Amino acid sequence: MGFSLRYLYIVILLCVAAGTVSLADAIGERKFGPDDVNTTVDMEAGKATIVSFTKLGVVDLLTISFALSDTSEGSTDNATIENYLVNGTPTAVPVEKTAAAKINIKGDPRYSKFITVTPNIMLSTAGAEFEKVQPFEVDDSRYYFLFALRDGCEECSIVGYARIAFDFDKDGKFKEATLIKLMKTRQRL
C-alpha cells in the first residue's frame, strides 16, 4: 500500500509540473464569494466542492475538496483539500501546486541542519494551513501559509515546517511565492 501511495504522489507532482488545470480554467474568470460554498465544480481532475470562502482583503481564500474515490455523503476520508487565493490576477492561484512548483527548500540556510537528521526531508503539499495576511512593502499584501516537512513521503511523520508567503500587489496581481523559513516546530508569525 505504501508503494502505491508514493507512486500516486509522484504522479501528482509530475502533473503539477506539467501544468494541470486550474480552478480559473474550470469555472472561468469570475469573482468568488460566500455564496460559492458547497458549489460543485467539474475540473479535469474530477469533481471538486468548494468547502469554504474567507474574505481576506484584495485577495481571498477559497478551500476546495476533491473526492479521490466514492465515499459516503459528508465523509472527508479519501478526500484532498486544496487552497486557492482568489479574486485577484490570475483569478485563482493554487497554493499547494504553486508551492510544489516554485519552492525549493534546499535554498533555506537551515536545510543543511534538517538533512543531517532527516536525509529524505520533503515539502508536503497535503494539509497546508493559512496563517494570516499582512501588509508587505509599499502597497503589497503577503499571505502566509504553513506547510509540513515530512520524512520522505506524504504519509511519513512530520519533521518540521516551512512558512511560505504569496505576494500580491495592491491591485491583486500575483507576484511570487517565497520560502520564508524552515522550522523544527510551529512558530507564531
N, C-alpha and C positions, 0 to 999 in steps of 0.2 A: 504494500500500500504506500509506504514512504517513497519508493522509487517512482510510482505513478504520479504522486503529488509533486515531486521535484520536476518530473518531466512536464507536467501541466504548467508549473511556474516558469520553466524555461520557454515553453511555447508562448505564454502570455508576454514575457519580456521581449521575445522576438517580434510579436505582433505590435507591441508598443513602439519598438524601434522602427518597424516598417510603416508606422503611421496609421493606426486603426481609426475607425470612425469616431468623431467627437460628438458630444451632446448637441452642439450647434448644427452639425451636419444632419443629425437625426430629426431635429424639430425646427430648423431654420433660424433666421435672425429674428429674435423677439426678446421681450423683457420678461423676466420671471418674477413671481411674487408668491405670497402665502396661498393664494388660490390654486397654485400648481401642486400642492402637497396631495399625495395619493393618486396623482395622474400617472397612467402607464404610458410609456414611450417605447415605440418599436425602434430598436437600434440594430445595427449589423451584428453585434454580439448577442443579441436576444432582447427580450422584453426587460425593461427597467422601470422601476417605480420610484417616483420622487417621494422621499420619506420625510424631508424637512427643508425648510427655507428659513434663512436667518438674514435679516436686514442688517448690514454692517456699515454702509456708507456709500461711497461711489461704486463699489463692487460688493456683491452679496454672496452668501454661501448657500449652495444647493447640495443636498446629500441624496444620492440615489442608491437603489439596491437592485442588483442583478441576481435573479434566481439561477443557481447553477444546475439545479435539477428539479424535478417535480417534488414539491413539498406541500405539506398540508397548509391550508389557509392560515395566514398570520405567522407562520413559522419563519424564523430567521436562520435556521440551520441550512447549510448548503447555500448561503447567500454571500455575495460580495458587495461590500459597501464602498462607494466612491464619492469623493468630494469634488465639487466644481465651483470655481469662482466665476460668477455670472453677472450679466448686465453691464459688462464693460466691452472692450475691444481686444480680442475677439469676444463674441457673445458668451462663450464658455471656455474656461481654462481648466483642464482636468488636472487636479492637484497631484494625485498619485502617479499618473502617467508622465506628467511633466517632470516630476522629481526623478523618476526612474530614468528618463531620457537625458536630463540635463545635469544632475548632481553626481559628482564623483567624490565619495567620502575620503578617498586617498589624499585629497588636497588639504585636508584639515591637519594642523600640526599634531593633534592628539592621536591621529590614526596609528602612528608607529607604536604608541603605548598599548592601544587596543589589540593590535595583531600579535604582540608578544604573548598575550594571554589567550586570545581568540583568533587564530590564524585564518579562520573561514568567515570572518565577520562580513555581514552584508546589510545593506539598507533594505528594510522590509517595507513594501508598499501596502501591506494589509494593516488596517487599523490606524491610519494617520489621524491625529487629533488636532482640531483647530484650537489655537490658544487665544490670540487676540489680534486686533488691528491697531497700529499706531502710526502717527504721522512720521514721515521719513523725508529727509532732505527738505527742499523748499515747500512744494505743494503735493508731494507724492504720499502714497499710503503703502504701508508694509503689512502684509498679512502673514502671521506666524503659524506654523504647523509643527507638531512634534511627531516624529517618525521613530519607530522602534528599530534598533540594530539587533540582528539575530545571528546566531552561531551556525551559519551555513545554509539554512533553509527557512521557509515561511512558517513551518511548524516547530522549529527549534526554539530553544529558550532565548529570552531577551537578555542581551548582554550590555545594553546601553541605549542611548537615544541620540537622535540627530534633530536639531532645530533648523528648519528650512523656512526662508522667507520668500514671499511672492510680492514683487513690487509693481505698483500701478501708478501712472501719472494722475494729475488732477482731473483729467477727463475720462479716467477709467481704462486707459490703454495699458495693456500688459507690457512690462519692460523686461523683467527677468526673474528667474528663481535663483536664490543664493543659499548656499550652505552657511549657516551662522556659526554653529559649533557642534562638535560631538561631546557627549556627556556620559558618564558611567551611571548616573542616577538622574531622575527627573529634577529639574531645577526651575524655580519660578522665573518668569520672564521679567 
